[in-house]
Amino acid sequence: MSNLLPKARAFAVRRAPTLEFQRLGFAVLVLVLLLACVPGVFAHEFKVGDLEIEHPWSRATPPGAKVAGGYFTVVNKGSAPDRLLSISSDISDKAELHEMGVKDGVMTMRPVSGGLEIPAGGKVALKPGAYHLMFTGLRRQPKQGEKFPATLTFEKAGSVKVEFAVEGMGETGDMDMDHAE
């Protein structure tokens, strides 16, 4: 038995990780944990009833601008349709739901009356060039990097307070230009 102890000790020393290897392993572990947290850091979602509101955002506006747009996606995880009825925010005197479209080569924008239906089990994207919010009579200019609050009111799910993240003036919010998905 006494002959085995020195051999085991020698084997353990040869097989023991070096301090540099331990540090590298720790650094890799920390990096993996940080990367696992990244989606949570950028997540910007709100929920009311069966509805999920994904990434409300707006663009920074130049000095003196009187309007700003608002964009987000609403996902209805329920079995019944719902309807976005109204929007309010302290950033503006008024907030309206608008629709953009092209008719005979001319782009038009008009308010949506009666609200916007969110189909059961479906989703609707409010984005540049399609359905979107218009914040009119701005009380202050949205600045890149800040957030501002708003309240969305749905027919069945009720009201939910959300925060619009303000992106750069030329941003598209990483959304494609399909009308609704």
N, C-alpha and C positions, 0 to 999 in steps of 0.2 A: 504494500500500500504506500509506503514511504517513497518508493520509486515513481509512483504515478503523480504525486503532488508536484514535483519540479517539472515534469513533462506537461501537465495540465496548465501550470502557470506560464510556461513558455508558449504553449499554444494560444492561451488567452491574450498574452502580450502581442504575439504576431498578428492575431485576428482582431485586436482592438482597433476601432477607428481612430485615426489621428485627430488632433484638435482642429486642424484645418478642414478635415472632412466633416466633422461635427458642425462646425460653423457654416459650411456650405449647405449641409442638410437643413439646418435651422433657417438659413436665409431662403432656401427654396420653399420650406413650409410656410414662412411668413408671406412670401410672394403669392403662393397658391391661395392662402386665406384672404389676402387683399383682393385678388382677382375674383374670388368667389363673392365678395361683398360688393363689387362694382355694380352689378345690375340693381341692387337695392339702393345704392347711392343715387343712381340716375332715375330710379322709379319715381313716377310722379302721377299717381293714380288716386282716384277717389271713388267711393261706393255709396249708393243709396238704393235700398231695395234690391231688385234684381239687376240694376244698372251699374256698370263700371265706366267711369269717365277717365280716359287715358290721356295723359300729357297735355293739359291745357297750356297753350302758349300764345304769345303775341309777339309782335315785332317792336323794336325801339322806334320811336318817331322823331323826326327832326323838330327843332324848335319852332313853335307856332302852329304845328299840326293840330287840327281840331278833331281828327278821327283816328282810330286804331282798329285793327282787326283782331279777332279772337278765333282760335282753332283748337280742336280736340277731336277725339273719337269716342263715341258712346257705344258700348257693347251691352246688349240686352241678353242676359243669361236666363231669362224667365220664359214662360210658355205663353205669355200674353204681350201684345204690343203696348208700348207706352208712347208718350208724346212730350217733347220739349216745348213748354209753353212760354216761358219768359226767362230773361236774364237781367240781373241788376249788378251794379258795381259802383263803388265810391270813386273810381277813377274817371267816370264820365257822368254827364247829365242823363244820358239815355243809352240803352243797349238794345240792339235789335238783331233778330235772325235774318240774314240775307241769303239770296241765291244768285250766283253768277251763271251765265250761260252765253252761248254764241248762237245768234239767229241771223241768217243771211250774211255771214261774215262780220257781224257787228256784235261786240261783247256787250252784254247788258247786265245790270245788277238791280235787283228789286227785293223789297222786304217780303218775307214769307208770312202769309196770314194763316191763322189757325194752328200754328205750331208745326213742329217737324216730327213725323212718326219714326219711332225706333222699332223695327219689326221684332217680333218674338224670335229669340234665338239668332238674331242678326246684329249687325252693327252699321252705324252711319258715321262717316268721317266728315268733319267740318274742317275744310282746308282751303288754301289759296286756289282761286279759280272755280270754286264750287260753293256748297253751303259754307257759311262762316258767320261769325258775329261781327257787328259793327258797334264799336264804342264811340258815340258821337258826343260832341261838346266836352272834349277832354278837360278835366280840371287840373291835370298835370301830365307831363310827358313821360310815358313809360321808358325806362332806361335799361339798356342791356345789362343782364346779370341780376336784376331785381325781380321781385314777384309782386303781384297785386291780387287782392281778393275779389271774388265775384260769387253770386248765388245763382244757381241754375234751378229752375222749378219745372218739375215733370208732372204730368197729369195724375199718374198713379203712384209713382215712387215718392213724390213730394219734393222738398227742396234739399239742396246740398251745397255747402260752401266749398269752393275750390280756389286754388291759387294758380294764376296764369304766370308762367315763367316767361320773362322777356328776353327774347333772342335778338341777334343783330338785325339791322334793317333789311338786309338781302336774304335772310334765312328762309328756308322752306319747311322747317320743322321735320326734315327727313321723311316727308310724306310724298307718295307718288301723286300724280294728278288725276287719278280716277275719281269719278263723281261720288260714288258711294260703294262700299264694299260689302 
